[in-house]
Amino acid sequence: MFRCKTVVWSLFLWGLVFSYTLFTYADYDSTWRTVPVAVNIASNMILIILLVRDVRNTKRIVVALCWSILVSIGLILRIYDVIDAIALNIHVSIMTLLISVAWCIVSHANHLTEGGFHWYVWCMLVILTLCSTNNGEGGRTIYITAASMSTAIHILYIWHVFHVQSPGYERCKHVFRVLSCFSLSLTLLVSSILVQTDVIPWSTQQYIIVGVEVAAVVVIVIDSVIGFSHRTIKSRRTISHRTIKPNHNYVNVPIV
């Protein structure tokens, strides 16, 4: 049940992101563009309230939700022209940098994650911070650097996963998630490089961004289906042996 709720919340929040993207590219007025952002802030706050009861095991999610709220506030300010695009980039980069520091403290100090995953997430946050500093000048260099760093990080981390994790379902699921993240992020970075070098127009990149967001939904659905299928398999294995008590001695009798 918990996993089902997680998938529903993930699809709902990603749907808000997709709605904001479509409204922006369709040049809707400020009110329509504000709606998904405002709903996203309210939803994140509700989730934080629900998750704070078990904050020891949900600190990572709470940190991500806080980042989403801070970035959404910046988007609202940009929608109503309180700040310009450069100020929004600075806002996102600063918030991401602060969240990366919080991630290091929460994850490393409390040993919430395996060391390799800890540094993988931190490096990806650094790349996001780097991309957010783009103000139109030197954008090509920034995106090329980010794409190179992302490729190297994902190769090293996948090697690390194969080195430290035992073969099986968990490793396959982990590699699938990492490769999905790599494919989607690299697509965005490469398209940004092509725009900066005038190979493709901005209008083409808009379609690419929408396509990446749709692909992200597909990844979420596939990952959830794999998870549910694995849970069913584990459940069957769990009930394949039933414990009975003849003569006060417990024995395991396999069920054929």
Secondary structure, DSSP 8 states (H G I E B T S, - for coil): -HHHHHHHHHHHHHHHHHHHHHHHHTT--HHHHHHHHHHHHHHHHHHHHHHGGGHHHHHHHHHHHHHHHHHHHHHHHHHTTSS-HHHHHHHHHHHHHHHHHHHIIIIIHTT-S-HHHHHHHHHHHHHHHHHHT--SSSHHHHHHHHHHHHHHHHHHHHHHHHHHS-SSHHHHHHHHHHHHHHHHHHHHHHHHHHHHTTSS-HHHHHHHHHHHHHHHHHHHHHHHHHHHHHHHHHHHHHTTEEEE-GGG--EEEE--
